[in-house]
C-alpha cells in the first residue's frame, strides 16, 4: 500500500482487508495506540539478543521527534509609546 503509493480508495476489495477507508482507520488506530513502535522495539530487542545487529553502523534520526528547547519565545507587543515623526531630523 505505502510502497506502491496507491490511493486508499483504490485498494482492491479482493485482497480481503475491507475498504480503503477501513484499512486507513485501522492503521491510524494502531499508530495512535503505539503498535508499530512496540513491534519495532520488540524486533530490535530480539535481533540484538541474537547478535544480529551491527551497532557500529547505527545512526540516529531525530527528524520526527518534537524539539522542546527551553522557554517559549515571548510574544513581542507593539509599543504604544510616542515616536518622533519620520520627517524630523
N, CA, C and O atoms as CSV, one atom per row, in Angstrom:
chain,resi,resn,atom,element,x,y,z
A,1,UNK,N,N,0.825,-1.198,0.000
A,1,UNK,CA,C,0.000,0.000,0.000
A,1,UNK,C,C,0.861,1.251,0.000
A,1,UNK,O,O,0.753,2.084,-0.900
A,2,UNK,N,N,1.715,1.386,1.006
A,2,UNK,CA,C,2.533,2.577,1.106
A,2,UNK,C,C,3.668,2.573,0.081
A,2,UNK,O,O,4.030,3.617,-0.460
A,3,UNK,N,N,4.210,1.412,-0.173
A,3,UNK,CA,C,5.334,1.313,-1.101
A,3,UNK,C,C,4.916,1.643,-2.528
A,3,UNK,O,O,5.664,2.286,-3.264
A,4,UNK,N,N,3.737,1.210,-2.914
A,4,UNK,CA,C,3.284,1.434,-4.280
A,4,UNK,C,C,2.572,2.762,-4.464
A,4,UNK,O,O,2.237,3.142,-5.587
A,5,UNK,N,N,2.341,3.463,-3.375
A,5,UNK,CA,C,1.719,4.780,-3.428
A,5,UNK,C,C,0.355,4.743,-4.106
A,5,UNK,O,O,0.042,5.591,-4.941
A,6,UNK,N,N,-0.443,3.761,-3.742
A,6,UNK,CA,C,-1.792,3.641,-4.290
A,6,UNK,C,C,-2.741,4.391,-3.356
A,6,UNK,O,O,-2.544,4.384,-2.141
A,7,UNK,N,N,-3.748,5.025,-3.903
A,7,UNK,CA,C,-4.727,5.730,-3.088
A,7,UNK,C,C,-5.536,4.714,-2.279
A,7,UNK,O,O,-5.826,3.619,-2.761
A,8,UNK,N,N,-5.894,5.079,-1.060
A,8,UNK,CA,C,-6.639,4.154,-0.204
A,8,UNK,C,C,-7.932,3.699,-0.870
A,8,UNK,O,O,-8.300,2.529,-0.765
A,9,UNK,N,N,-8.617,4.595,-1.545
A,9,UNK,CA,C,-9.897,4.231,-2.144
A,9,UNK,C,C,-9.732,3.280,-3.322
A,9,UNK,O,O,-10.714,2.689,-3.772
A,10,UNK,N,N,-8.511,3.118,-3.834
A,10,UNK,CA,C,-8.266,2.201,-4.949
A,10,UNK,C,C,-7.780,0.831,-4.490
A,10,UNK,O,O,-7.462,-0.023,-5.318
A,11,UNK,N,N,-7.722,0.615,-3.180
A,11,UNK,CA,C,-7.292,-0.678,-2.650
A,11,UNK,C,C,-8.283,-1.758,-3.083
A,11,UNK,O,O,-9.478,-1.637,-2.816
A,12,UNK,N,N,-7.805,-2.809,-3.745
A,12,UNK,CA,C,-8.725,-3.841,-4.254
A,12,UNK,C,C,-9.429,-4.587,-3.115
A,12,UNK,O,O,-8.781,-5.062,-2.183
A,13,UNK,N,N,-10.748,-4.684,-3.200
A,13,UNK,CA,C,-11.517,-5.404,-2.187
A,13,UNK,C,C,-11.208,-6.900,-2.202
A,13,UNK,O,O,-11.430,-7.592,-1.208
A,14,UNK,N,N,-10.696,-7.398,-3.330
A,14,UNK,CA,C,-10.373,-8.829,-3.445
A,14,UNK,C,C,-9.281,-9.251,-2.471
A,14,UNK,O,O,-9.128,-10.437,-2.179
A,15,UNK,N,N,-8.523,-8.279,-1.969
A,15,UNK,CA,C,-7.454,-8.613,-1.026
A,15,UNK,C,C,-8.012,-9.065,0.319
A,15,UNK,O,O,-7.306,-9.692,1.109
A,16,UNK,N,N,-9.288,-8.744,0.581
A,16,UNK,CA,C,-9.944,-9.230,1.781
A,16,UNK,C,C,-9.700,-8.406,3.032
A,16,UNK,O,O,-9.956,-8.882,4.138
A,17,UNK,N,N,-9.206,-7.167,2.883
A,17,UNK,CA,C,-8.930,-6.331,4.047
A,17,UNK,C,C,-10.006,-5.294,4.295
A,17,UNK,O,O,-9.865,-4.482,5.209
A,18,UNK,N,N,-11.054,-5.292,3.530
A,18,UNK,CA,C,-12.091,-4.287,3.658
A,18,UNK,C,C,-11.804,-3.127,2.727
A,18,UNK,O,O,-10.918,-3.197,1.875
A,19,UNK,N,N,-12.563,-2.067,2.902
A,19,UNK,CA,C,-12.395,-0.901,2.038
A,19,UNK,C,C,-11.118,-0.153,2.398
A,19,UNK,O,O,-10.515,-0.382,3.446
A,20,UNK,N,N,-10.729,0.735,1.513
A,20,UNK,CA,C,-9.553,1.551,1.782
A,20,UNK,C,C,-9.727,2.393,3.028
A,20,UNK,O,O,-8.785,2.569,3.800
A,21,UNK,N,N,-10.931,2.916,3.228
A,21,UNK,CA,C,-11.217,3.727,4.420
A,21,UNK,C,C,-11.062,2.889,5.687
A,21,UNK,O,O,-10.526,3.370,6.685
A,22,UNK,N,N,-11.531,1.637,5.654
A,22,UNK,CA,C,-11.393,0.743,6.804
A,22,UNK,C,C,-9.924,0.483,7.099
A,22,UNK,O,O,-9.507,0.530,8.256
A,23,UNK,N,N,-9.137,0.210,6.064
A,23,UNK,CA,C,-7.708,-0.032,6.250
A,23,UNK,C,C,-7.014,1.196,6.821
A,23,UNK,O,O,-6.182,1.078,7.720
A,24,UNK,N,N,-7.350,2.368,6.307
A,24,UNK,CA,C,-6.738,3.598,6.797
A,24,UNK,C,C,-7.076,3.808,8.265
A,24,UNK,O,O,-6.202,4.158,9.058
A,25,UNK,N,N,-8.342,3.598,8.637
A,25,UNK,CA,C,-8.760,3.770,10.035
A,25,UNK,C,C,-8.019,2.810,10.945
A,25,UNK,O,O,-7.594,3.190,12.036
A,26,UNK,N,N,-7.859,1.553,10.502
A,26,UNK,CA,C,-7.134,0.571,11.323
A,26,UNK,C,C,-5.683,0.980,11.514
A,26,UNK,O,O,-5.171,0.961,12.633
A,27,UNK,N,N,-5.018,1.352,10.423
A,27,UNK,CA,C,-3.621,1.777,10.541
A,27,UNK,C,C,-3.482,3.001,11.428
A,27,UNK,O,O,-2.554,3.086,12.232
A,28,UNK,N,N,-4.400,3.951,11.288
A,28,UNK,CA,C,-4.364,5.150,12.114
A,28,UNK,C,C,-4.557,4.793,13.592
A,28,UNK,O,O,-3.851,5.316,14.455
A,29,UNK,N,N,-5.499,3.916,13.878
A,29,UNK,CA,C,-5.761,3.481,15.254
A,29,UNK,C,C,-4.541,2.760,15.827
A,29,UNK,O,O,-4.162,3.002,16.973
A,30,UNK,N,N,-3.926,1.880,15.042
A,30,UNK,CA,C,-2.739,1.163,15.512
A,30,UNK,C,C,-1.578,2.117,15.759
A,30,UNK,O,O,-0.837,1.967,16.731
A,31,UNK,N,N,-1.424,3.102,14.871
A,31,UNK,CA,C,-0.344,4.081,15.042
A,31,UNK,C,C,-0.548,4.863,16.334
A,31,UNK,O,O,0.393,5.048,17.105
A,32,UNK,N,N,-1.771,5.322,16.569
A,32,UNK,CA,C,-2.076,6.102,17.781
A,32,UNK,C,C,-1.885,5.261,19.043
A,32,UNK,O,O,-1.505,5.786,20.089
A,33,UNK,N,N,-2.148,3.960,18.947
A,33,UNK,CA,C,-2.018,3.062,20.099
A,33,UNK,C,C,-0.564,2.658,20.345
A,33,UNK,O,O,-0.262,2.026,21.357
A,34,UNK,N,N,0.334,3.014,19.436
A,34,UNK,CA,C,1.743,2.688,19.616
A,34,UNK,C,C,2.130,1.284,19.187
A,34,UNK,O,O,3.193,0.789,19.559
A,35,UNK,N,N,1.270,0.640,18.403
A,35,UNK,CA,C,1.521,-0.736,17.978
A,35,UNK,C,C,2.823,-0.852,17.189
A,35,UNK,O,O,3.616,-1.761,17.435
A,36,UNK,N,N,3.049,0.060,16.245
A,36,UNK,CA,C,4.229,-0.050,15.389
A,36,UNK,C,C,5.514,0.241,16.161
A,36,UNK,O,O,6.542,-0.388,15.912
A,37,UNK,N,N,5.463,1.191,17.098
A,37,UNK,CA,C,6.634,1.453,17.948
A,37,UNK,C,C,6.960,0.242,18.808
A,37,UNK,O,O,8.127,-0.100,18.996
A,38,UNK,N,N,5.921,-0.405,19.328
A,38,UNK,CA,C,6.126,-1.590,20.160
A,38,UNK,C,C,6.713,-2.739,19.342
A,38,UNK,O,O,7.634,-3.416,19.798
A,39,UNK,N,N,6.189,-2.962,18.147
A,39,UNK,CA,C,6.729,-4.005,17.263
A,39,UNK,C,C,8.191,-3.711,16.950
A,39,UNK,O,O,9.022,-4.619,16.962
A,40,UNK,N,N,8.508,-2.452,16.671
A,40,UNK,CA,C,9.880,-2.065,16.352
A,40,UNK,C,C,10.807,-2.353,17.527
A,40,UNK,O,O,11.894,-2.897,17.337
A,41,UNK,N,N,10.384,-1.989,18.748
A,41,UNK,CA,C,11.214,-2.235,19.931
A,41,UNK,C,C,11.429,-3.726,20.166
A,41,UNK,O,O,12.537,-4.159,20.482
A,42,UNK,N,N,10.351,-4.517,20.007
A,42,UNK,CA,C,10.463,-5.971,20.207
A,42,UNK,C,C,11.406,-6.577,19.181
A,42,UNK,O,O,12.251,-7.405,19.521
A,43,UNK,N,N,11.265,-6.168,17.929
A,43,UNK,CA,C,12.132,-6.687,16.869
A,43,UNK,C,C,13.596,-6.329,17.132
A,43,UNK,O,O,14.475,-7.181,16.997
A,44,UNK,N,N,13.860,-5.083,17.504
A,44,UNK,CA,C,15.239,-4.683,17.816
A,44,UNK,C,C,15.791,-5.474,18.987
A,44,UNK,O,O,16.950,-5.888,18.951
A,45,UNK,N,N,14.991,-5.697,20.030
A,45,UNK,CA,C,15.454,-6.448,21.201
A,45,UNK,C,C,15.799,-7.886,20.827
A,45,UNK,O,O,16.820,-8.420,21.262
A,46,UNK,N,N,14.940,-8.510,20.017
A,46,UNK,CA,C,15.202,-9.899,19.615
A,46,UNK,C,C,16.429,-10.001,18.710
A,46,UNK,O,O,17.246,-10.908,18.873
A,47,UNK,N,N,16.561,-9.086,17.769
A,47,UNK,CA,C,17.733,-9.104,16.891
A,47,UNK,C,C,19.008,-8.828,17.675
A,47,UNK,O,O,20.041,-9.444,17.417
A,48,UNK,N,N,18.944,-7.910,18.627
A,48,UNK,CA,C,20.109,-7.598,19.439
A,48,UNK,C,C,20.501,-8.795,20.304
A,48,UNK,O,O,21.687,-9.102,20.430
A,49,UNK,N,N,19.514,-9.477,20.902
A,49,UNK,CA,C,19.788,-10.663,21.732
A,49,UNK,C,C,20.411,-11.785,20.908
A,49,UNK,O,O,21.218,-12.562,21.419
A,50,UNK,N,N,20.038,-11.868,19.646
A,50,UNK,CA,C,20.583,-12.905,18.764
A,50,UNK,C,C,21.915,-12.484,18.151
A,50,UNK,O,O,22.513,-13.245,17.390
A,51,UNK,N,N,22.386,-11.275,18.476
A,51,UNK,CA,C,23.653,-10.797,17.917
A,51,UNK,C,C,23.564,-10.464,16.441
A,51,UNK,O,O,24.570,-10.511,15.733
A,52,UNK,N,N,22.387,-10.131,15.975
A,52,UNK,CA,C,22.180,-9.870,14.559
A,52,UNK,C,C,22.227,-8.387,14.186
A,52,UNK,O,O,22.015,-8.038,13.024
A,53,UNK,N,N,22.501,-7.516,15.152
A,53,UNK,CA,C,22.570,-6.086,14.861
A,53,UNK,C,C,24.014,-5.618,14.913
A,53,UNK,O,O,24.757,-5.968,15.830
A,54,UNK,N,N,24.401,-4.839,13.938
A,54,UNK,CA,C,25.738,-4.247,13.901
A,54,UNK,C,C,25.600,-2.790,14.322
A,54,UNK,O,O,25.344,-1.918,13.492
A,55,UNK,N,N,25.772,-2.531,15.618
A,55,UNK,CA,C,25.576,-1.190,16.165
A,55,UNK,C,C,26.666,-0.223,15.737
A,55,UNK,O,O,26.522,0.982,15.939
A,56,UNK,N,N,27.759,-0.716,15.150
A,56,UNK,CA,C,28.811,0.189,14.690
A,56,UNK,C,C,28.356,0.998,13.478
A,56,UNK,O,O,28.971,2.008,13.137
A,57,UNK,N,N,27.291,0.562,12.836
A,57,UNK,CA,C,26.781,1.268,11.661
A,57,UNK,C,C,25.423,1.905,11.922
A,57,UNK,O,O,24.686,2.201,10.981
A,58,UNK,N,N,25.089,2.117,13.174
A,58,UNK,CA,C,23.792,2.702,13.526
A,58,UNK,C,C,23.860,4.222,13.446
A,58,UNK,O,O,24.918,4.816,13.657
A,59,UNK,N,N,22.746,4.837,13.146
A,59,UNK,CA,C,22.650,6.292,13.169
A,59,UNK,C,C,21.313,6.679,13.791
A,59,UNK,O,O,20.373,5.885,13.822
A,60,UNK,N,N,21.247,7.885,14.275
A,60,UNK,CA,C,20.040,8.369,14.922
A,60,UNK,C,C,19.444,9.479,14.075
A,60,UNK,O,O,20.141,10.404,13.658
A,61,UNK,N,N,18.163,9.376,13.829
A,61,UNK,CA,C,17.454,10.394,13.065
A,61,UNK,C,C,16.365,10.971,13.960
A,61,UNK,O,O,15.391,10.290,14.280
A,62,UNK,N,N,16.529,12.199,14.353
A,62,UNK,CA,C,15.557,12.833,15.226
A,62,UNK,C,C,14.595,13.736,14.489
A,62,UNK,O,O,13.968,14.597,15.107
A,63,UNK,N,N,14.461,13.567,13.203
A,63,UNK,CA,C,13.608,14.471,12.429
A,63,UNK,C,C,12.129,14.318,12.761
A,63,UNK,O,O,11.333,15.200,12.438
A,64,UNK,N,N,11.745,13.214,13.400
A,64,UNK,CA,C,10.342,13.011,13.733
A,64,UNK,C,C,10.055,13.236,15.221
A,64,UNK,O,O,8.958,12.940,15.695
A,65,UNK,N,N,11.036,13.757,15.951
A,65,UNK,CA,C,10.894,13.996,17.382
A,65,UNK,C,C,10.627,15.474,17.628
A,65,UNK,O,O,11.260,16.335,17.017
A,66,UNK,N,N,9.683,15.768,18.529
A,66,UNK,CA,C,9.415,17.153,18.899
A,66,UNK,C,C,10.616,17.725,19.620
A,66,UNK,O,O,11.198,17.054,20.473
A,67,UNK,N,N,10.995,18.933,19.304
A,67,UNK,CA,C,12.123,19.594,19.948
A,67,UNK,C,C,11.601,20.706,20.842
A,67,UNK,O,O,11.326,21.811,20.375
A,68,UNK,N,N,11.467,20.409,22.118
A,68,UNK,CA,C,11.032,21.415,23.085
A,68,UNK,C,C,12.276,22.003,23.728
A,68,UNK,O,O,12.730,21.525,24.768
A,69,UNK,N,N,12.816,23.019,23.122
A,69,UNK,CA,C,14.065,23.606,23.589
A,69,UNK,C,C,13.795,24.855,24.415
A,69,UNK,O,O,13.367,25.879,23.884
A,70,UNK,N,N,14.043,24.766,25.697
A,70,UNK,CA,C,13.973,25.947,26.545
A,70,UNK,C,C,12.590,26.540,26.686
A,70,UNK,O,O,11.573,25.885,26.461
A,71,UNK,N,N,12.589,27.791,27.063
A,71,UNK,CA,C,11.350,28.531,27.306
A,71,UNK,C,C,10.824,29.073,25.983
A,71,UNK,O,O,11.604,29.503,25.133
A,72,UNK,N,N,9.512,29.054,25.807
A,72,UNK,CA,C,8.957,29.618,24.573
A,72,UNK,C,C,9.347,31.085,24.406
A,72,UNK,O,O,9.470,31.821,25.385
A,73,UNK,N,N,9.535,31.490,23.180
A,73,UNK,CA,C,9.882,32.873,22.877
A,73,UNK,C,C,8.704,33.768,23.234
A,73,UNK,O,O,7.582,33.518,22.793
A,74,UNK,N,N,8.945,34.815,24.034
A,74,UNK,CA,C,7.829,35.687,24.390
A,74,UNK,C,C,7.315,36.438,23.170
A,74,UNK,O,O,8.066,36.746,22.245
A,75,UNK,N,N,6.045,36.719,23.191
A,75,UNK,CA,C,5.417,37.448,22.090
A,75,UNK,C,C,5.809,38.914,22.199
A,75,UNK,O,O,5.699,39.515,23.268
A,76,UNK,N,N,6.262,39.481,21.099
A,76,UNK,CA,C,6.613,40.904,21.095
A,76,UNK,C,C,5.358,41.719,20.841
A,76,UNK,O,O,4.599,41.451,19.910
A,77,UNK,N,N,5.157,42.719,21.689
A,77,UNK,CA,C,3.989,43.586,21.547
A,77,UNK,C,C,4.427,44.914,20.941
A,77,UNK,O,O,5.524,45.405,21.208
A,78,UNK,N,N,3.559,45.477,20.133
A,78,UNK,CA,C,3.857,46.786,19.556
A,78,UNK,C,C,3.842,47.830,20.654
A,78,UNK,O,O,2.997,47.805,21.549
A,79,UNK,N,N,4.769,48.723,20.572
A,79,UNK,CA,C,4.842,49.797,21.552
A,79,UNK,C,C,3.686,50.770,21.349
A,79,UNK,O,O,3.302,51.082,20.222
A,80,UNK,N,N,3.150,51.233,22.452
A,80,UNK,CA,C,2.089,52.243,22.369
A,80,UNK,C,C,2.656,53.630,22.699
A,80,UNK,O,O,1.928,54.623,22.717
A,81,UNK,N,N,3.972,53.678,22.959
A,81,UNK,CA,C,4.613,54.950,23.274
A,81,UNK,C,C,4.774,55.814,22.030
A,81,UNK,O,O,4.750,55.320,20.903
A,82,UNK,N,N,4.937,57.096,22.255
A,82,UNK,CA,C,5.112,58.019,21.122
A,82,UNK,C,C,6.470,57.874,20.485
A,82,UNK,O,O,7.438,57.490,21.140
A,83,UNK,N,N,6.539,58.182,19.206
A,83,UNK,CA,C,7.788,58.159,18.442
A,83,UNK,C,C,7.928,59.481,17.721
A,83,UNK,O,O,6.934,60.137,17.411
A,84,UNK,N,N,9.160,59.872,17.454
A,84,UNK,CA,C,9.320,61.078,16.665
A,84,UNK,C,C,8.826,60.849,15.241
A,84,UNK,O,O,8.932,59.740,14.717
A,85,UNK,N,N,8.306,61.853,14.637
A,85,UNK,CA,C,7.825,61.745,13.269
A,85,UNK,C,C,8.971,61.425,12.336
A,85,UNK,O,O,10.108,61.822,12.591
A,86,UNK,N,N,8.688,60.711,11.255
A,86,UNK,CA,C,9.721,60.262,10.317
A,86,UNK,C,C,10.399,61.427,9.616
A,86,UNK,O,O,11.548,61.288,9.195
A,87,UNK,N,N,9.729,62.583,9.470
A,87,UNK,CA,C,10.331,63.691,8.733
A,87,UNK,C,C,11.137,64.631,9.634
A,87,UNK,O,O,11.659,65.633,9.145
A,88,UNK,N,N,11.251,64.345,10.910
A,88,UNK,CA,C,12.043,65.188,11.827
A,88,UNK,C,C,13.461,64.654,11.866
A,88,UNK,O,O,13.671,63.456,12.054
A,89,UNK,N,N,14.438,65.540,11.689
A,89,UNK,CA,C,15.845,65.116,11.730
A,89,UNK,C,C,16.528,65.572,12.974
A,89,UNK,O,O,17.713,65.299,13.163
